[in-house]
């Protein structure tokens, strides 16, 4: 009455790896095929996620300042984008970019 679970698991994992002809491969499968090192795969995936967050938050911030003819904002209504701006700044910082203006002592005018 012993269960041969290892064979079932191997069989199921092989079935998942089969590619149906005519069906495009997913991004993750292409990444696994092209990059052998697992750590490098995670670095690429992490960079893609961070880039997606930067694009999303930048889009939300832009929509706050742009008036679209189809979308009307109520008069006097202002939206608070502090949270999205902090997400944007944090995501940019992970790429080594900063959004603030840093003035050094040399840039300041002498009095």
ZIHUTA-V251596 format. One record per residue. N is the residue number from 0. SS is DSSP state (h for helix, s for strand, l for the rest). OMEGA is omega in radians with two decimals (none if undefined). D_CENTER is the distance of its C-alpha to the mean C-alpha in Angstrom with 2 decimals. Layout:
<<N SS OMEGA D_CENTER> <N SS OMEGA D_CENTER>>
//
This chain:
<<0 l -3.12 48.79> <1 l 3.13 46.09> <2 l 3.10 42.60> <3 l -3.03 41.10> <4 h -3.11 37.45> <5 h 3.13 36.26> <6 h 3.14 37.37> <7 h 3.14 35.64> <8 h 3.13 32.30> <9 h 3.13 32.66> <10 h -3.14 33.72> <11 h -3.14 30.78> <12 h 3.09 28.22> <13 h 3.13 30.01> <14 h 3.14 29.94> <15 h -3.10 26.15> <16 h 3.14 25.83> <17 l 3.13 28.10> <18 l 3.11 26.74> <19 l -3.12 28.50> <20 l 3.12 29.89> <21 l 3.14 28.43> <22 l -3.12 25.18> <23 l 3.12 22.11> <24 l 3.11 20.25> <25 l -3.14 16.79> <26 h -3.11 13.90> <27 h 3.11 14.36> <28 h 3.09 18.09> <29 h 3.12 17.87> <30 h 3.12 15.82> <31 h -3.14 18.52> <32 h -3.02 21.27> <33 h -3.11 20.34> <34 l -3.07 19.33> <35 l -3.05 21.94> <36 l -3.12 20.86> <37 h 3.14 18.79> <38 h 3.12 17.54> <39 h 3.06 16.39> <40 h -3.13 14.59> <41 h 3.09 12.70> <42 h 3.13 11.98> <43 h 3.13 10.64> <44 h 3.11 8.47> <45 h 3.10 7.28> <46 h 3.11 6.83> <47 h 3.12 4.90> <48 h 3.13 2.33> <49 h 3.10 3.60> <50 h 3.08 4.27> <51 h 3.11 2.86> <52 h 3.11 4.20> <53 h -3.14 6.76> <54 h -3.14 7.69> <55 h -3.08 8.14> <56 h 3.06 10.06> <57 h 3.10 11.88> <58 h 3.14 12.93> <59 h 3.11 14.27> <60 h 3.12 16.08> <61 h 3.12 17.51> <62 h 3.13 18.77> <63 h -3.07 20.55> <64 h -3.11 22.65> <65 l 3.07 23.26> <66 l 3.09 26.04> <67 l -3.11 25.83> <68 l -3.10 29.27> <69 l -3.08 28.34> <70 l -3.13 26.78> <71 l 3.07 29.23> <72 l 3.08 28.63> <73 l -3.13 31.58> <74 l 3.10 33.87> <75 l -3.13 33.37> <76 l 3.07 30.11> <77 l -3.14 27.44> <78 l -3.14 23.99> <79 l -3.11 22.58> <80 l -3.10 19.10> <81 h -3.12 19.40> <82 h -3.12 16.78> <83 h 3.11 14.09> <84 h 3.11 15.42> <85 h 3.06 15.20> <86 h 3.14 11.52> <87 h -3.13 11.14> <88 h 3.12 13.65> <89 h 3.13 12.30> <90 h 3.08 8.85> <91 h -3.13 11.13> <92 h 3.11 13.50> <93 h 3.06 11.45> <94 l 3.13 11.82> <95 l 3.14 15.44> <96 l 3.06 15.73> <97 l -3.07 17.71> <98 l -3.11 18.44> <99 l 3.06 22.00> <100 l 3.11 25.17> <101 l 3.11 26.92> <102 l 3.09 30.56> <103 l 3.14 32.62> <104 l -3.13 36.35> <105 l -3.11 37.17> <106 l -3.10 35.37> <107 l 3.12 37.42> <108 l 3.13 40.69> <109 l -3.13 43.84> <110 l none 46.36>>
//
